[in-house]
Every structure is written in structure tokens, then in C-alpha cells.
């Protein structure tokens, strides 16, 4: 009778102390400190010997690669999505896709195809990320987050980024470069940039318009570094095989879902592309120019 809160607190404390001192924990087993409990040991999954990177070239399936891997595997860090929140973004985009499909049904009769990243409908949903631009993370946000917990890094950025970010990294960087037929890549880029390639004898101006600044992403000199090892793979034609290859090297997520593709091009009309009607010498002259002056060098 008449105990104060302060007095009651010390009485309870004394009971806890005396119980601990008597070593009579009869109501539970402490799995963290009981010496009889065997430790799992090992610290979990053994890390890869390298960090994997994707030099994301435009129109080589890079957005799909980034998204598929972030959807299925842990520690994927890309400017088109990170593993840690890709499930949420993907679910949001699935709802948008269903609504878009309804709009497409209404607009296809008029010959217009609604694209995922239609410029007229872009909206910024949160700082550094544009949902209508493939769940895009700007470079400043990626640097702010850091790459210390990444097993796979994908980025659409100038070639100097890789040596700057991973030149002194604690693990070597195995940098994967998607390789595509130069002529096919050019025509896909022209379609993306909405530039008509007219097969002029002097094609330089049209080629430059089609590629824009994309030729800054690959540079042999900037990517030659002791801690960077380049590997080429066919993409997008061998995309499924590449995803299987990486699936053997990354940790699978406990919860995955169907990846929602992001369309950014209208379908090409190959029968209207004049380049396929040109003779061999013209196409080879074009390929030589592409290899010397653009992303294919």
C-alpha cells in the first residue's frame, strides 16, 4: 500500500536481476546466447568473385535485361530498376499496362499505337524516378544509394563511369557489352529517334541524327582498365540465354512475378527500309563508318 511508481520499478528490476542470477530460465530457451544451440555459421551466401555489369546500349534489350534480373534476383542495381523495390514498381506498371491495353483497343482502329513512355503522358511520381520512363533512376540517385550491396550493376551512361566507379573496387568488374549487327542497330535507332534513313551516298548526317549522343557509352580506351574485364554477348537475339547465364550467378528472390515489358519503339517496317535494297559495297561502307565513328567501335 502506498508504493510510488519509482519504488515499484525497482522492485520489478530486482526480481528480474535475481531470476537471471539464479540461472532458472524455465519458461523459454534463449536461441542467441544458450551455448547448447548450434550456430548456423558461415554468414550466409558466399559472394561472387566479381561484380557483374551491363553496359546498357540503346536498342539492345538493356531495359528488359535490367528489369527481368531485378524482378527475379537479389542485389541487382540498375538505372531501370533495383531489386529492392522492383516488385512494387512492376505491380504498379502491370495496372498501367491493363489500362493502356484498353486505350490501345480504342486507338488501334485509328492507326495509333500508345507507347509505354509516350512523352505527352510522362509524370514524375517521386524524386529521381519517372514511372513513365521505365522506372528510371537518375545517375545522382544511383551514386547516392551506392553500389556496395550490388552483385549486378546496369547503367545507361558514358563509358568513363565504369572506371570511375569500379576502377578501385574491392572486386573486379566483369562488364557485359551487348553486341548487335551494326546495320540492324542503326535502323532500330533511326526508328527510335523517328529519323528516316534515306540511303544517301553521304549518310553521315542521318547516322549522327539516329545515334544522337548514344555513341558516348562505349569507348575502348576508357574501358581499358586492370579492374575491368569486357565480355560481349549477342543481344537482343540471345537475350533468353543471357538471362539464364546470369540466373546461375545471382541469388534468386523469394517472391517474383511476371516482368512487365516496356515498349519504347513502334514496330519497324522492314519492307520500307531502303538499306536492305542497297548493294553489298554500300552496306559495307556504312558498316565501316559505324565501327569507326559510333557505339560499335
Secondary structure, 3 states (H helix, E strand, C coil): CCCCHHHHHHHHHHHHHHHHHCCCCCCCCCCCCCCCCCCCCCCCCCCCCEEEEEECCCCCCHHHHHHHHHHHECCEEECCEEHHHHHHHHHHHHHHHHHHHHHHHHHHHHCCCCCCCCHHHCCEEECCEEHHHCCEECHHHHHHHCCCCCCEEEECCCCHHHHHHHCCCCCEEEEEEEECCHHHHHHHHHHHHCCCCCCCCCCHHHHHHHHCCHHHCCCCCCCCECCEEEEEEECCCCHHHHHHHHHCCCCECCCCCCCCCCCCCCCCCHHHCHHHHCCHHHHHHHHHHHHHHCCCC
